[in-house]
């Protein structure tokens, strides 16, 4: 009977040690997952911030009611001809004359 109680105590100690190690491993795993999520969120925010900066830069060239007249004058002063043919290599082959 004494041997059985000693064996039970030894098994209990091993089981408690195993459970403690498993809990520590779960905590480490949760911490890694949280860190990965934080890094992913930070990268996402940085990417979105870059997109916003790019859009703000592009917005400077938008036509608005305030600059409409100036943009019309600019286009009339600098006419462009988009009527042309290109070959397979992308070179301009034939262009119509501006009137």
Backbone as a printed PyTorch tensor [residue, N CA C, xyz], in Angstrom:
tensor([[[  0.8180,  -1.1940,   0.0000],
         [  0.0000,   0.0000,   0.0000],
         [  0.8650,   1.2620,   0.0000]],

        [[  1.9380,   1.2290,   0.7520],
         [  2.8440,   2.3790,   0.8110],
         [  3.4740,   2.6080,  -0.5660]],

        [[  3.8370,   1.5210,  -1.2230],
         [  4.4420,   1.6610,  -2.5530],
         [  3.4410,   2.3000,  -3.5240]],

        [[  2.1790,   1.9080,  -3.4520],
         [  1.1320,   2.4500,  -4.3060],
         [  0.9620,   3.9470,  -4.0550]],

        [[  0.9750,   4.3590,  -2.8010],
         [  0.8330,   5.7870,  -2.4840],
         [  2.0420,   6.5780,  -3.0050]],

        [[  3.2420,   5.9920,  -2.8860],
         [  4.4450,   6.6580,  -3.4080],
         [  4.3620,   6.7810,  -4.9270]],

        [[  3.9120,   5.7320,  -5.5810],
         [  3.7800,   5.7570,  -7.0420],
         [  2.7370,   6.7850,  -7.4710]],

        [[  1.6170,   6.8430,  -6.7500],
         [  0.5900,   7.8410,  -7.0400],
         [  1.1410,   9.2590,  -6.8730]],

        [[  1.9020,   9.4860,  -5.8090],
         [  2.4980,  10.8060,  -5.5630],
         [  3.4810,  11.1580,  -6.6800]],

        [[  4.2790,  10.1830,  -7.1100],
         [  5.2470,  10.4240,  -8.1840],
         [  4.5210,  10.7440,  -9.4900]],

        [[  3.4730,   9.9720,  -9.8020],
         [  2.7020,  10.2160, -11.0260],
         [  2.0060,  11.5820, -10.9700]],

        [[  1.4780,  11.9460,  -9.7950],
         [  0.8250,  13.2400,  -9.6230],
         [  1.8170,  14.3710,  -9.8790]],

        [[  3.0350,  14.2240,  -9.3550],
         [  4.0720,  15.2420,  -9.5550],
         [  4.4150,  15.3580, -11.0400]],

        [[  4.5490,  14.2330, -11.7220],
         [  4.8450,  14.2620, -13.1640],
         [  3.7020,  14.9200, -13.9350]],

        [[  2.4550,  14.5570, -13.5710],
         [  1.2860,  15.1260, -14.2430],
         [  1.2060,  16.6310, -14.0260]],

        [[  1.4510,  17.0780, -12.7940],
         [  1.4250,  18.5080, -12.4910],
         [  2.5220,  19.2470, -13.2600]],

        [[  3.6960,  18.6370, -13.3700],
         [  4.8010,  19.2520, -14.1220],
         [  4.4420,  19.3570, -15.6120]],

        [[  3.8460,  18.2860, -16.1510],
         [  3.4450,  18.2880, -17.5570],
         [  2.3730,  19.3440, -17.8020]],

        [[  1.3980,  19.4520, -16.9350],
         [  0.3270,  20.4430, -17.0810],
         [  0.8940,  21.8550, -16.9940]],

        [[  1.8360,  22.0810, -16.0970],
         [  2.4590,  23.3960, -15.9490],
         [  3.2140,  23.7710, -17.2240]],

        [[  3.9570,  22.7930, -17.7930],
         [  4.6880,  23.0540, -19.0290],
         [  3.7260,  23.3460, -20.1850]],

        [[  2.6290,  22.6020, -20.2540],
         [  1.6460,  22.8410, -21.3110],
         [  1.0310,  24.2320, -21.1880]],

        [[  0.7360,  24.6480, -19.9500],
         [  0.1790,  25.9870, -19.7450],
         [  1.1760,  27.0640, -20.1460]],

        [[  2.4460,  26.8700, -19.8160],
         [  3.4720,  27.8330, -20.2090],
         [  3.5910,  27.9050, -21.7270]],

        [[  3.5420,  26.7450, -22.3720],
         [  3.6260,  26.7100, -23.8300],
         [  2.4290,  27.4170, -24.4520]],

        [[  1.2410,  27.2360, -23.8850],
         [  0.0530,  27.9120, -24.3940],
         [  0.1800,  29.4290, -24.2330]],

        [[  0.7240,  29.8630, -23.0990],
         [  0.9260,  31.2950, -22.8860],
         [  1.9030,  31.8550, -23.9080]],

        [[  3.0000,  31.1210, -24.1660],
         [  3.9860,  31.5810, -25.1530],
         [  3.3570,  31.6390, -26.5470]],

        [[  2.5380,  30.6280, -26.8580],
         [  1.8990,  30.5900, -28.1670],
         [  0.9390,  31.7690, -28.3250]],

        [[  0.1560,  32.0630, -27.2850],
         [ -0.7610,  33.1940, -27.3380],
         [  0.0020,  34.5020, -27.5020]],

        [[  1.1310,  34.6120, -26.8200],
         [  1.9500,  35.8120, -26.9250],
         [  2.4980,  35.9750, -28.3470]],

        [[  2.9670,  34.8680, -28.9450],
         [  3.4660,  34.9320, -30.3260],
         [  2.3590,  35.3410, -31.2870]],

        [[  1.1770,  34.7670, -31.0990],
         [  0.0480,  35.1040, -31.9690],
         [ -0.3040,  36.5860, -31.8220]],

        [[ -0.3250,  37.0810, -30.5980],
         [ -0.6330,  38.4950, -30.3700],
         [  0.4320,  39.3900, -31.0040]],

        [[  1.6910,  39.0110, -30.8850],
         [  2.7580,  39.8020, -31.4970],
         [  2.6320,  39.7960, -33.0180]],

        [[  2.3100,  38.6380, -33.5960],
         [  2.1330,  38.5560, -35.0570],
         [  0.9640,  39.4230, -35.5120]],

        [[ -0.1240,  39.4060, -34.7440],
         [ -1.2750,  40.2410, -35.0880],
         [ -0.9000,  41.7140, -35.0140]],

        [[ -0.1410,  42.0660, -33.9780],
         [  0.2730,  43.4610, -33.8220],
         [  1.1550,  43.8940, -34.9910]],

        [[  2.0960,  43.0240, -35.3870],
         [  2.9590,  43.3530, -36.5270],
         [  2.1440,  43.4850, -37.8180]],

        [[  1.1960,  42.5700, -38.0070],
         [  0.3660,  42.6210, -39.2080],
         [ -0.4730,  43.9060, -39.2280]],

        [[ -1.0260,  44.2800, -38.0940],
         [ -1.8290,  45.4970, -38.0050],
         [ -0.9590,  46.7210, -38.2640]],

        [[  0.2500,  46.7140, -37.7330],
         [  1.1670,  47.8330, -37.9420],
         [  1.5320,  47.9570, -39.4220]],

        [[  1.7910,  46.8390, -40.0700],
         [  2.1020,  46.8560, -41.4980],
         [  0.8980,  47.3380, -42.3030]],

        [[ -0.2860,  46.8960, -41.9200],
         [ -1.5100,  47.3120, -42.5980],
         [ -1.7110,  48.8170, -42.4620]],

        [[ -1.5080,  49.3250, -41.2440],
         [ -1.6820,  50.7580, -41.0150],
         [ -0.6460,  51.5700, -41.7910]],

        [[  0.5700,  51.0690, -41.8410],
         [  1.6150,  51.7690, -42.5870],
         [  1.2830,  51.8030, -44.0750]],

        [[  0.7710,  50.6830, -44.5840],
         [  0.3870,  50.6200, -45.9960],
         [ -0.7490,  51.5920, -46.2910]],

        [[ -1.7500,  51.6270, -45.4260],
         [ -2.8760,  52.5330, -45.6160],
         [ -2.4300,  53.9850, -45.5100]],

        [[ -1.5000,  54.2620, -44.6290],
         [ -0.9690,  55.6090, -44.4810],
         [ -0.2670,  56.0440, -45.7730]],

        [[  0.4910,  55.1110, -46.3720],
         [  1.1600,  55.4070, -47.6390],
         [  0.1230,  55.6810, -48.7370]],

        [[ -0.9480,  54.8880, -48.7560],
         [ -1.9980,  55.1070, -49.7450],
         [ -2.6350,  56.4760, -49.5750]],

        [[ -2.8690,  56.8610, -48.3300],
         [ -3.4700,  58.1720, -48.0570],
         [ -2.5450,  59.2800, -48.5240]],

        [[ -1.2500,  59.1600, -48.2260],
         [ -0.3000,  60.1750, -48.6700],
         [ -0.2550,  60.2560, -50.1960]],

        [[ -0.3020,  59.1060, -50.8500],
         [ -0.3000,  59.0810, -52.3130],
         [ -1.5600,  59.7520, -52.8520]],

        [[ -2.7080,  59.4430, -52.2620],
         [ -3.9600,  60.0620, -52.7190],
         [ -3.9540,  61.5660, -52.4810]],

        [[ -3.3940,  62.0060, -51.3680],
         [ -3.3050,  63.4360, -51.1040],
         [ -2.4090,  64.1090, -52.1370]],

        [[ -1.3330,  63.4380, -52.5310],
         [ -0.4380,  63.9820, -53.5460],
         [ -1.1480,  64.0490, -54.8990]],

        [[ -1.9110,  62.9990, -55.2230],
         [ -2.6510,  62.9860, -56.4760],
         [ -3.7770,  64.0150, -56.4750]],

        [[ -4.3490,  64.2860, -55.3100],
         [ -5.4730,  65.2170, -55.2160],
         [ -5.0650,  66.6340, -55.5670]],

        [[ -3.7790,  66.9270, -55.5210],
         [ -3.3200,  68.2720, -55.8670],
         [ -3.5710,  68.5810, -57.3450]],

        [[ -3.6700,  67.5490, -58.1740],
         [ -3.8750,  67.7620, -59.6120],
         [ -5.3330,  67.5990, -60.0270]],

        [[ -6.2330,  67.3420, -59.1070],
         [ -7.6410,  67.1780, -59.4440],
         [ -8.2140,  68.5060, -59.9470]],

        [[ -9.2020,  68.3960, -60.8090],
         [ -9.8940,  69.5850, -61.2840],
         [-11.0500,  69.8580, -60.3290]],

        [[-11.0510,  71.0430, -59.7680],
         [-12.0860,  71.4460, -58.8180],
         [-12.7900,  72.6840, -59.3710]],

        [[-13.9300,  73.0260, -58.8240],
         [-14.6030,  74.2570, -59.3000],
         [-13.7130,  75.5030, -59.1600]],

        [[-12.8340,  75.5170, -58.1720],
         [-11.9730,  76.6800, -57.9650],
         [-10.9200,  76.8210, -59.0690]],

        [[-10.4000,  75.6890, -59.5720],
         [ -9.3410,  75.7860, -60.5700],
         [ -9.8110,  75.3750, -61.9720]],

        [[-11.1000,  75.3000, -62.1630],
         [-11.6440,  74.8600, -63.4470],
         [-11.2380,  75.7800, -64.5940]],

        [[-11.4060,  77.0800, -64.4010],
         [-11.0690,  78.0380, -65.4590],
         [ -9.5990,  77.9620, -65.8420]],

        [[ -8.7240,  77.8770, -64.8390],
         [ -7.2860,  77.8080, -65.1110],
         [ -6.9450,  76.5270, -65.8700]],

        [[ -7.5740,  75.4220, -65.5130],
         [ -7.2950,  74.1580, -66.1960],
         [ -7.7930,  74.1840, -67.6450]],

        [[ -8.9350,  74.8190, -67.8630],
         [ -9.4470,  74.9410, -69.2290],
         [ -8.4890,  75.7800, -70.0660]],

        [[ -8.0390,  76.9000, -69.5230],
         [ -7.0880,  77.7600, -70.2310],
         [ -5.7840,  77.0010, -70.5300]],

        [[ -5.3310,  76.2380, -69.5710],
         [ -4.1040,  75.4510, -69.7590],
         [ -4.2720,  74.4560, -70.8970]],

        [[ -5.4080,  73.7790, -70.9510],
         [ -5.6520,  72.8080, -72.0170],
         [ -5.7830,  73.4850, -73.3790]],

        [[ -6.4000,  74.6610, -73.4090],
         [ -6.5230,  75.3740, -74.6790],
         [ -5.1720,  75.8950, -75.1590]],

        [[ -4.3090,  76.2830, -74.2220],
         [ -2.9850,  76.7880, -74.5900],
         [ -2.0500,  75.6680, -75.0430]],

        [[ -2.2430,  74.4590, -74.5470],
         [ -1.3740,  73.3240, -74.8700],
         [ -2.1990,  72.1690, -75.4310]],

        [[ -2.5860,  72.2670, -76.6980],
         [ -3.4050,  71.1790, -77.2620],
         [ -2.5770,  69.9090, -77.4240]],

        [[ -3.2450,  68.7840, -77.2550],
         [ -2.5830,  67.4830, -77.3980],
         [ -3.3680,  66.6560, -78.3980]],

        [[ -2.6440,  65.8390, -79.1370],
         [ -3.2650,  64.9770, -80.1340],
         [ -3.0930,  63.5240, -79.6770]],

        [[ -4.2010,  62.8870, -79.3740],
         [ -4.1570,  61.4910, -78.9420],
         [ -4.5680,  60.5450, -80.0730]],

        [[ -4.6830,  61.0660, -81.2720],
         [ -5.1090,  60.2680, -82.4080],
         [ -3.8650,  59.8060, -83.1670]],

        [[ -3.3700,  58.6110, -82.8370],
         [ -2.2050,  58.0710, -83.5180],
         [ -2.2640,  56.5550, -83.5050]],

        [[ -1.4630,  55.9570, -84.4040],
         [ -1.3850,  54.4990, -84.5000],
         [ -0.0160,  54.0550, -83.9950]],

        [[  0.0330,  52.8650, -83.3900],
         [  1.3030,  52.3270, -82.8990],
         [  1.5270,  50.9430, -83.4870]],

        [[  2.8090,  50.5400, -83.5430],
         [  3.1060,  49.1980, -84.0310],
         [  3.1720,  48.2320, -82.8510]],

        [[  3.5600,  46.9800, -83.1350],
         [  3.5800,  45.9600, -82.0820],
         [  4.5880,  46.2540, -80.9850]],

        [[  5.6160,  47.0430, -81.2950],
         [  6.6310,  47.3830, -80.2970],
         [  6.2640,  48.6240, -79.4930]],

        [[  5.1390,  49.2560, -79.8000],
         [  4.6870,  50.4120, -79.0470],
         [  5.1800,  51.7350, -79.5980]],

        [[  5.8080,  51.7300, -80.7590],
         [  6.2810,  52.9750, -81.3630],
         [  5.1470,  53.6180, -82.1560]],

        [[  5.1650,  54.9620, -82.1780],
         [  4.1390,  55.6970, -82.9370],
         [  4.4720,  55.5890, -84.4120]],

        [[  3.4960,  55.0890, -85.1940],
         [  3.7040,  54.8720, -86.6270],
         [  3.1030,  56.0200, -87.4260]],

        [[  1.9030,  56.4210, -87.0730],
         [  1.2080,  57.4410, -87.8310],
         [  0.4510,  58.3440, -86.8830]],

        [[  0.5560,  59.6390, -87.1150],
         [ -0.1230,  60.6060, -86.2610],
         [ -0.8760,  61.5820, -87.1700]],

        [[ -2.0820,  61.9320, -86.7660],
         [ -2.8350,  62.9080, -87.5420],
         [ -2.3420,  64.3070, -87.1860]],

        [[ -2.6010,  65.2350, -88.0840],
         [ -2.1580,  66.6070, -87.8920],
         [ -3.1780,  67.3330, -87.0170]],

        [[ -2.6810,  68.1300, -86.0760],
         [ -3.5820,  68.9410, -85.2500],
         [ -4.1830,  70.0350, -86.1050]],

        [[ -5.4590,  70.2740, -85.8930],
         [ -6.0980,  71.3190, -86.6850],
         [ -6.1770,  72.6120, -85.9190]]])
